[in-house]
């Protein structure tokens, strides 16, 4: 995305909005509902545009990610996080490793986690950062939930 001009990013965003409007809306809602600045959401928009480009170039047919699916995935993420808070450190580390190794979209998950780390958001020092991280992780989970199998190309 860094090599794209502003106009190319706008065109990519327009295409994304036509095919997966709920993904874009979930990020833009951070500005309106959770006091995230436009500077705060810019890295998430970059993640989303990169993810959208990968989805488009995969050659697969992608179903619409609905608001209900986003809510369902977010509920699962929050439940996993709450459960993991009660785990002793060695078990937590093992659970995280298993989650990553079993994840249906491990490369996307690794990419998003790396980007969150670069933004220094993984320490979650504010309510806004918490929502930024949740939206980013939810993006991964939603894409994984609808990812077409290789046989549906």
C-alpha positions in Angstrom: 0.0 0.0 0.0 2.9 2.3 0.6 3.7 2.4 -3.1 0.2 3.4 -4.1 -0.7 7.0 -4.8 -3.4 8.7 -2.9 -5.7 8.4 -5.9 -5.0 4.6 -6.2 -5.8 4.2 -2.5 -9.1 6.1 -3.0 -10.0 3.8 -5.9 -9.1 0.8 -3.8 -11.3 2.1 -1.0 -14.2 2.7 -3.3 -13.9 -0.9 -4.6 -13.7 -2.2 -1.1 -16.8 -0.3 -0.1 -18.7 -1.7 -3.0 -17.8 -5.3 -2.1 -17.1 -5.3 1.6 -18.7 -2.1 3.0 -19.0 -3.4 6.6 -15.2 -3.9 6.9 -14.6 -0.3 6.0 -17.4 1.0 8.2 -16.1 -0.9 11.2 -12.9 1.1 11.0 -14.5 4.4 10.3 -16.8 3.9 13.2 -13.8 4.1 15.5 -13.4 7.8 14.7 -17.1 8.5 15.3 -17.8 6.2 18.3 -14.5 5.7 20.1 -12.7 9.0 19.7 -10.0 7.5 17.5 -8.2 10.3 15.5 -7.9 10.0 11.8 -4.2 9.5 12.5 -5.1 6.6 14.8 -7.2 4.8 12.2 -4.8 5.4 9.3 -2.8 2.2 10.1 -6.0 0.2 10.2 -7.1 1.5 6.9 -3.7 0.5 5.5 -4.2 -3.0 7.0 -7.7 -3.2 5.5 -6.6 -2.0 2.0 -3.7 -4.5 2.0 -6.1 -7.3 3.1 -8.6 -6.3 0.5 -5.9 -6.4 -2.2 -4.9 -9.9 -1.1 -8.6 -11.0 -1.1 -9.1 -9.6 -4.6 -5.9 -11.1 -6.1 -6.6 -14.5 -4.5 -8.8 -15.4 -7.4 -11.5 -16.7 -4.9 -15.1 -15.6 -4.5 -15.5 -13.9 -1.2 -19.0 -13.7 0.5 -20.1 -10.4 2.1 -18.8 -10.0 5.6 -22.0 -8.9 7.4 -22.4 -6.9 10.6 -23.7 -10.0 12.3 -20.6 -12.0 11.4 -18.5 -9.1 12.7 -20.4 -9.1 16.0 -20.1 -12.9 16.2 -16.4 -12.9 15.6 -15.9 -10.0 18.1 -17.9 -11.9 20.7 -15.6 -14.9 20.3 -12.5 -12.8 20.5 -13.6 -11.1 23.7 -14.6 -14.5 25.2 -11.1 -15.9 24.3 -9.4 -12.9 25.9 -11.5 -13.1 29.1 -10.8 -16.8 29.4 -7.0 -16.3 28.7 -6.8 -13.7 31.5 -7.4 -16.4 34.0 -4.7 -18.7 32.6 -1.2 -19.2 34.2 1.5 -17.8 31.9 2.8 -21.2 30.7 -0.7 -22.3 29.6 -1.4 -18.9 28.1 1.7 -19.1 26.0 0.8 -22.6 24.8 -2.8 -21.6 24.0 -1.5 -18.6 22.0 0.9 -20.8 20.0 -1.9 -23.3 19.3 -4.3 -20.6 18.2 -1.7 -19.2 15.8 -0.7 -22.6 14.4 -4.3 -23.7 13.9 -5.5 -20.4 12.5 -7.1 -20.6 9.1 -5.4 -17.4 8.0 -2.0 -17.6 9.8 -0.2 -15.2 7.4 -2.9 -12.5 7.8 -2.9 -13.0 11.5 0.9 -12.6 11.6 0.8 -9.5 9.4 -1.8 -7.8 11.5 -0.1 -8.6 14.8 3.2 -7.3 13.4 1.5 -4.1 12.3 -0.1 -3.7 15.8 3.3 -4.2 17.3 4.8 -1.5 15.1 2.1 0.9 16.3 2.9 -0.1 19.9 -0.7 -0.9 20.4 -0.3 -4.3 21.9 0.3 -2.9 25.4 -3.2 -1.3 25.2 -2.7 1.8 27.3 -6.1 3.4 26.5 -9.7 2.5 25.7 -9.2 3.8 22.2 -6.2 1.5 21.7 -8.3 -1.4 23.0 -10.9 -0.7 20.3 -8.2 -0.3 17.6 -6.7 -3.7 18.4 -10.1 -5.4 18.6 -11.1 -4.1 15.2 -7.8 -5.2 13.7 -8.0 -8.7 15.2 -11.7 -8.9 14.2 -10.7 -8.1 10.6 -8.6 -11.2 10.6 -11.2 -13.4 12.3 -13.9 -12.2 9.8 -11.8 -12.9 6.8 -10.9 -16.3 8.2 -14.5 -17.1 8.8 -15.5 -16.5 5.2 -12.3 -17.6 3.5 -13.3 -19.8 0.5 -11.5 -23.1 0.4 -9.1 -23.9 -2.4 -11.7 -26.0 -4.1 -14.1 -23.0 -4.5 -11.8 -21.1 -6.9 
